[in-house]
Amino acid sequence: MNRALSNYLTLVITLTLCYTVYLFIFKQPFTITPIILFVVGAAIAECIRFFVLKSNEKKEDTLKK
């Protein structure tokens, strides 16, 4: 679970930093909407990754039997 949280935070921080750089380069006004999308999107991506890993573990267990 700690690894999942670490991956999630890394993804959110990376996306937020990219957005911040974009704001400064193109001198765009700040809006909170992209940050919310990054947080929700990263959570969805991490859940998908978690369930895919669990599914692969089950397949490996089945193949070992």
C-alpha positions as CSV (number, residue, x, y, z in Angstrom):
1,M,0.0,0.0,0.0
2,N,2.9,2.4,0.7
3,R,4.2,1.8,-2.8
4,A,0.8,2.6,-4.3
5,L,0.7,5.8,-2.3
6,S,4.2,6.7,-3.3
7,N,3.4,6.1,-7.0
8,Y,0.2,8.1,-6.7
9,L,1.9,11.1,-5.1
10,T,4.8,11.0,-7.6
11,L,2.3,11.1,-10.5
12,V,0.2,14.0,-9.0
13,I,3.3,16.0,-8.1
14,T,4.8,15.5,-11.6
15,L,1.6,16.5,-13.4
16,T,1.2,19.5,-11.1
17,L,4.8,20.7,-11.8
18,C,4.2,20.3,-15.5
19,Y,1.1,22.3,-15.3
20,T,2.9,25.0,-13.3
21,V,5.7,25.2,-15.9
22,Y,3.0,25.4,-18.6
23,L,1.4,28.4,-16.8
24,F,4.6,30.3,-16.5
25,I,5.8,29.6,-20.1
26,F,2.5,30.6,-21.8
27,K,1.5,33.1,-19.1
28,Q,-1.9,31.5,-18.6
29,P,-4.2,32.2,-15.6
30,F,-4.2,29.6,-12.9
31,T,-7.3,27.5,-12.6
32,I,-7.9,24.7,-10.1
33,T,-9.7,22.4,-12.6
34,P,-6.5,20.8,-14.0
35,I,-5.2,20.1,-10.5
36,I,-8.5,18.3,-9.6
37,L,-8.3,16.3,-12.9
38,F,-4.7,15.3,-12.1
39,V,-5.6,14.1,-8.6
40,V,-8.7,12.1,-9.8
41,G,-6.9,10.8,-12.9
42,A,-3.9,9.7,-10.9
43,A,-6.2,7.9,-8.4
44,I,-8.0,6.1,-11.3
45,A,-4.7,5.1,-12.9
46,E,-3.3,3.8,-9.6
47,C,-6.4,1.8,-9.0
48,I,-6.2,0.3,-12.5
49,R,-2.5,-0.6,-12.0
50,F,-3.3,-2.1,-8.6
51,F,-6.1,-4.3,-10.0
52,V,-4.0,-5.4,-13.0
53,L,-1.1,-6.4,-10.7
54,K,-3.6,-8.4,-8.5
55,S,-5.0,-10.1,-11.6
56,N,-1.6,-11.0,-12.8
57,E,-0.7,-12.5,-9.4
58,K,-3.9,-14.7,-9.5
59,K,-2.9,-15.9,-13.0
60,E,0.6,-16.8,-11.8
61,D,-0.9,-18.7,-8.9
62,T,-3.3,-20.6,-11.2
63,L,-0.4,-21.5,-13.6
64,K,1.7,-22.8,-10.7
65,K,-1.0,-25.3,-9.7
